Amino acid sequence: MSKIYISIPISGHDLDEVNKKLARVKEEYLKGLYGDKWAQHSDEVITPIEINKENLNAPYPTLMGKDIEALLDQECDTVFLCSGWRDSKGCRLEYHAACIYGKHILEERDNGKWVFIN
């Protein structure tokens, strides 16, 4: 099964707002694919918060290591870059890993639209 990885700026942002944004992006993506049955497919989307939910207070390098590992190991073929990713070191690292490993990459634009950039 193919999965997507949502890359979103987290450091320095309110965690509740990050979670809301992740939930919105995840739901919109899955609803677009599956309509009313979208909730049955929630395991097709991977987020950094879900990856690190057991240890969100771990050191930054540990968190990023788990994120990159998930992006590469969990059958992800697409990475969604949420707005603001260019100002986030973590998101830029995820972007470069996605490029190196030939992932499809979509970027969220300021108008809320998603476009393929790779």
VENDATA-V516088 format. One record per residue. N is the residue number from 1. RES is the residue in one small letter. PHI is phi in whole degrees, -180 to 180 (999 if undefined). PSI is psi in whole degrees, 0 to 359 (none if undefined). Layout:
N&RES&PHI&PSI  N&RES&PHI&PSI
This chain:
1&m&999&133  2&s&-79&144  3&k&-129&160  4&i&-115&153  5&y&-117&128  6&i&-98&117  7&s&-97&125  8&i&-144&140  9&p&-62&132  10&i&-121&311  11&s&-57&130  12&g&81&2  13&h&-112&153  14&d&-65&124  15&l&-63&326  16&d&-64&319  17&e&-67&321  18&v&-61&314  19&n&-62&320  20&k&-63&316  21&k&-64&315  22&l&-60&316  23&a&-63&319  24&r&-65&312  25&v&-63&315  26&k&-60&312  27&e&-65&315  28&e&-61&317  29&y&-63&309  30&l&-69&323  31&k&-63&323  32&g&-63&328  33&l&-88&318  34&y&-120&359  35&g&61&226  36&d&-66&344  37&k&-95&17  38&w&-59&323  39&a&-62&333  40&q&-69&347  41&h&-115&18  42&s&-63&340  43&d&-75&357  44&e&-84&355  45&v&-119&130  46&i&-114&134  47&t&-125&153  48&p&-60&326  49&i&-66&317  50&e&-66&322  51&i&-62&319  52&n&-107&17  53&k&-57&331  54&e&-78&344  55&n&-149&51  56&l&-64&345  57&n&-96&9  58&a&-66&161  59&p&-60&148  60&y&-51&313  61&p&-61&326  62&t&-66&314  63&l&-62&313  64&m&-65&323  65&g&-61&317  66&k&-67&323  67&d&-63&312  68&i&-65&319  69&e&-58&315  70&a&-65&318  71&l&-59&323  72&l&-90&326  73&d&-96&340  74&q&-100&40  75&e&59&27  76&c&-74&132  77&d&-118&354  78&t&-137&140  79&v&-121&129  80&f&-98&123  81&l&-101&110  82&c&-73&156  83&s&-52&144  84&g&90&358  85&w&-62&328  86&r&-67&340  87&d&-96&5  88&s&-115&121  89&k&-60&319  90&g&-63&315  91&c&-65&322  92&r&-66&324  93&l&-64&316  94&e&-63&320  95&y&-60&311  96&h&-66&321  97&a&-62&318  98&a&-63&319  99&c&-64&312  100&i&-60&322  101&y&-97&14  102&g&69&33  103&k&-79&154  104&h&-75&140  105&i&-129&127  106&l&-115&141  107&e&-118&136  108&e&-82&127  109&r&-92&167  110&d&-61&335  111&n&-84&5  112&g&86&358  113&k&-86&153  114&w&-110&135  115&v&-132&144  116&f&-72&132  117&i&-117&356  118&n&-159&none
